[in-house]
């Protein structure tokens, strides 16, 4: 048992929030939303547990007032949500969907009525099918399409948004989805991967410029990070960990802040990047106001003979979550230090942190002691980072609600609020009540 953590460990103006994403909670079958590549990925046998999809999800589309009431009732300062590109623009371009536009008006207004700062992410993985048909993230034109979408969002909602980030977790959008094939569009193609990794950064910079041109401020980037640890002391395993870190962490930071890509990545992806890619860094490096770090776990890298990247990830020795992910809070500190190495002085936010648990309702309650310990230990690391001089300004829990966990369907539960996916009833877990008490002054 770690030491109790008081709210006073953080500055008074430190921001606490919760994060969600559109496709995972809204219910994509409502309100005139267009089809996405996640719908077709989920409809393909073998891609998603039980072929589950996001058509209903948590029905947040209809139930958002109660959900935002839960967020406000916990004592949170901010709410991180995402817009669905296909809900606003069913074809990805052209005529907007009035129902979609009106939904986000109501959603943002409800946040403000509940005293929650609206923190929007424009894209959390659900690409309109019409754009996927044109090559999606492999097609350079996606940067311009995304810039137009960003402009539309900025014009409609910008005066009410506290912050905005273009893309959630570019590694997942590109590598996980185009090299490993684990998420939509489910490709395993090194050329597609190289182009997607570059184009997602180009789209980021294009969107930042579009939103800035509409007068918006407090614009940032949200990347996911995993601390890569060699599986042994063998030099080959150290090389594998270095390459894993370069692909997962440093590629995007280096592009955003240094205008270059790491040599350990270029060894494999360099020949497959699009012509003239070096000329895009002027856009990619468009200044931002903050950097967001999504963090859950570490990985253990082992050298694998054969083709590049020669990496095999192996199981580590520490306690695991329901995802099988190791719980290693000190790795959060390592990743915060990595971020500040690339952008010293820039405000940093932990934009996602949390865990999937084996959460079973009992007698009208949902005990989740492992999650409470996880949050306490990671928040303690965040507090130490602030004491060590890292400009950490806020922390967002993932997630407010149990939700659609992509290729894992509804099986993995990350929420502080339990959702019964048969009745859609919400039940705050013990972790919800623990965080609520913490934000009111009790120790966590």
N, C-alpha and C positions, 0 to 999 in steps of 0.2 A: 504494500500500500504506500503510495507516494504521499508527500506532505500535502495538507490542505492548501488550496490556492485562494487567496482573497482577491476581490475585485480591485482592491487598492494596489495590486501588483502592476496595474496598467494605468496610464495617464487618464485623467477624467475625460479628455476629448477623444480617447481611443474608441473606434467604431466597432460595434458588434452587429453582425448581420447573419442572415441565412441565405442560402442560394438554392435555386431550382432551375429547370430548363423547360422550354415550351413543349417539345414533343413528349417529354417524360411525364408531364402532369396534366396538360390542358385537355387532351382528347382531340385528336386530329380529325376525327370524323364530324366535327361540329363546325358551324359558322362559315361554310364556304371555302375552307382551306383546300388548296390544290394538292395533288399527289406528290410524294417525295421519294427519293431513292431509299429511304428507310422503310417505306411501305412495301416496295418491291423486294428489298433485301429480306424483310421479315416474312414475306409470302413464299420465299424460296425454301423448300424443305432442307433442314439441316443447319440453317443459319442462326435461328433463334430458338431458345428453349420453348417447346410446345407451339412453335410458330406464332408466339404472341406478338402483338403489335401495339401501336399507340392510339388506336381509334377512340378508345374511351379513357385509358390511363386512369388518372385520379378524378376525371371530370372537373378539373379546376376551371374549365371554361364557364361552367355554371355555378361552381361552388367557391369562387375566389374570394367573395366577401368574408366567408367564414374562415378560409385559410389565412387570409391576411390578418384577420382578427386574432388567430392563434399566434402569428408572428409578432404582432404588436403586444399581445397579452404576455408573451415571454419577456418583453422588455427590450426587444431588439431596436437598433437605431436605423438599420438599413435592410433592404431586401434586394437581392441580386436575382434577376429574372432574364429570360431571353425572349426575343421576338422570333416568331416563325416566319421565315422568308416566304414560304408557300402559303401561309395564312394571309399575309398582306399582299403578295403578288403571286397568285396561283400558278402563273406560267413563268415566274421568276423575273419577268419583264412585262412591260405593257401596262394594262389597266389594273389599278389596285382593286382589291375586294373590299367594298364598303363595310361589310360585317367584320372583317378582320381589323380594319382601321379603327372601327368603333370599339371593338373589344379591348384593344390596347389603350384607348382613351379611358375606358371605364376602369381598367386594371390600374393604370398609373394614378388616376384620380383617387381610387380607393386606397392606394398606398399612402398618398399624401394625407388623406383624411385620417389614416391610422398613425400618422406621425412617422412613417417609414420613408427614408430616402430611397428613391428609385434608382437602382444601379443596373443599367441594361447591358446585355450582351446581344449583339445583332445576330450572331450565328452560332448555334449550338448543335451543328451536325446534320440538320434535316434539309438537304438540298432539294429544291423543286425538280421534279422529274424531267420537266422540259429542258432544264439546263444540264441535267445529267445526260440526257440524250445527245447533247452537243459536246460531250466530253467532260463536263463538270470541272473539277479542279485540275484536270490535265490541260484544259484549254486556257490559253492566256487571256482570252476575252472575259473570263470570269472576273478579273479585277475590275473591269469597267462595269459589268453587270452589278457587281457588289457595290461599287461606288455609287451607282444610281439608287440602289436600295438604301444605302446609308443616307444619301441626301433626302430621300422620301421620309425616312424615320426622323431625321433631324428636323425637317421642316414641320412635321406633324406634332412631334412630342418634345423637341429639344428644350423648350422653355420650362419643362416640368421635370427633366431628368437630372439627377444629381451627378451621375457619371455614365460613361459609355465606353465599351470595349468592342472592337469589331468581331473577333473570333475567339471562341473558347477552345483552348488546347489544340494548337496547330499540329502537334505530334499525332494526336488521334485522328484529326482530319486527313492527314497525309500518310504518315508511315503505317499506323495501325490499320488503316483502311485500304491502302494501296499496295503495301509490301507484305504485311501479315494477313491481309484479307479478313480480319476479325470483325470489321464493322463495314457498313455501307460506304462505298459500292462493292466491297468484298473482292478487290483485285489482289493479285500477287504478281506484280509487274514492276521491275526496277525502274524502267523508263517512266512509267506513270507516277511512281513514287517521287522521283527526282523533280518532275515537273509540278506535282501537287505541293511538295514541300516549298518550292520556290514561289509558286503562284499564290499560295495562301498568305505568304508574307507580302507579296505585291498587292494583294487584295486588301490586307490590313492597312498598308500605307495609303492606298487609294481611298479607303473609307475614312481614315483619319483626316485626310485633306478635305474630303467632301463634307464631313461634319464640322470641321473647323471653319470652312467657307460659309456655313450656315450660322455661324456665331456660337457654336457649342464649345464648351471648355470641359475640363476635368476628364480628358480622354486618355485611355490607357491600353495596355496589352495584357492578356491573360494566357500564361503558358503553364503546362503541367511539368512537374519535376519529380524525378526519382533519384535518390542517392545510389550510385552504382558502386558496389563493393566487390573486390575480387573474391572468387569462391575459395581461393587458396593463396599461398605465398608464391606460387609458381609465376615466373615472369610472363608466361603466356596468358594466365588468368588476369594479371594486371593489365595487359594489353587489351584483353576482351572488355574489362571494366572501363578502361579509358575510351574505347570505341563506343561502347554502349552509352556512356555519359555524353560523348560528342554528338551522337545521333539524337538522344532523348532530350538533353538539356542545352548543350552549347550551340547547336546549329541555329536555333531560333534566337537565342540571346545574341549570338555573334552577328547574325544578319541584321537584327534590329538596332544594335548599338555600335557595331564595328564595321559594317559594310563588307563582310567577308564570311566565308563558310569554313569550318574547321577542316584541316587536312585529313584527319581521321575519317571524315565523312566523304570528302572529295575523292578519296581513294576508290570508293565504290560508286558514288553517284555522279561524280564529275563528268564522265563521258555521256551521261544521259540528260544533263541539264539543257534547257532550251537555248537556242542561239541568242547571243546578246544579253544573257542573264546578268552579266556584271554591270550593265548599264541601268539596272533597275534599283540599285541601292539608294539612289537619291530619293526615290519614293518610299522604299522600305524603311529608310532611316528617318522618315518624317518625325519630328520631335513629339514625344508623348509626355503626359503629366504624371503618370504613375505606372508601376508595373505590378501585375497580380501573379501570385504563385499558388497553383493548385498542388496540394501535397497529400499523399496517402501513405506511402510505404517506401521501402528501399528495394533494391534487387541485388542478386548475387550472380555475377557474370563469370562464366567458365569458357575457356577457349574451345572452339569446335572446329575440327579439321574439315576441310572442304571449301565451299564457296564463301566469298565475302558476304556478310560481315564477320563470320567465324565466331559467333556468340551463341552460347547456350545459357539460358537463365535457369538456375537450380534453386531448390528449396533451401531456405535458411533455417537457423536453429530457434528463432524466437517465437513467442506466442503469435498466433495467427487470428485474423478476423474470419468472418464467414466467407470472404472472397479467397481465403488462403493467403492473404497478404500479411507479411511480417509487420509487427508493431514495433517501430524503432523511432521514438520521438526525437532522439538526438539528430536523426537525419533531416528533420525539418530545419534545425539550426544550420546544418551544413548547406542546405539548399538556399536559405536566406542569405548566407554569406556568399554563396556563388552568385546570386542575383546582384548583390551590391558590388561584387567585383566588376561586373559589366556596366553598371549604371550607378556609380557612387553618388549618394545624396538624393537620388530620386525616391520619392515616397513609395513604399512597398505595402501591399496588402496580401494577406493570406486569403485568396478568393474562394478556395474550397479546402476543407479539411473535415474528415469524418471517417466513419467505418460502417461496413455492413455487419449486422449481428444476427444471431439466432434468436429473434425476438418473438416470444410466444405469449399471447394474452393469457392472463390468469385472474379470474375473479374481477373482471372489469379494469384491470391494470396491466401494464406491459413493463415488467422489470427488465432493465438492460444495464446491469452493473459494469459490463466490459466497456460499453460506450462511455459511460461516465468517467471511468478511469482513463480511457483513451483521450477524451477531451481535456481532462485535468492535466495529463502529462504533456500533451502537445501545447496547451495554453501556457504551461509553465516554461516550456522551451521558448515560446514566443515572448514571454515576459523577460526572460534572460537575454534574448536577442536585443530587445529595446535597451536594457541596462548596458549592453555591450556597444551601443551606439548605432545599431541598425535602425534606419528610419521607418520602422514598421508602424503603420497608422490604423490598421483595422484587421478584423478577422471574421470570415464568413463560414458558418457551419454548412457542411453538406450532409444532409439536406433537411429542409423543413419537413418534407413528407416522404414516406415510402413511395417509390415510383417505378416507372418502367425503366429497368436497368439494361436497356439496349439488347445485346445478344443473349443476355441472361434473363430476359423477360421480367416477370414479376417475382422472381425467386429470391433475389437479394435485397435486403431491406437496409437502407442507409438513413431513414428518416428519424427525426426526433418525435414525429407524430406517426403512429401506426395507422395504416390504411387497410381496411378489410376490402379486398378487391372484388368480393361478391356483393357486398352491401354498400361499399364506398364510405362506410362509417369511419370517422377519425377518432383516434384515442391517443392523447398525449402520453408518451412513455415516461418512465422515471427520469430519463435524461432531460426531457423537456422541463420537468419540474425542477431538476437540479440546476439547470442553466438559468431558469427564471429566478430561483432563489439567489444564485450567484450574482446576477445583474442587479438584484435589489440589495446586495451587500453581504450575503452569507458566503462562507467559504465553499468552494467547489471540491 
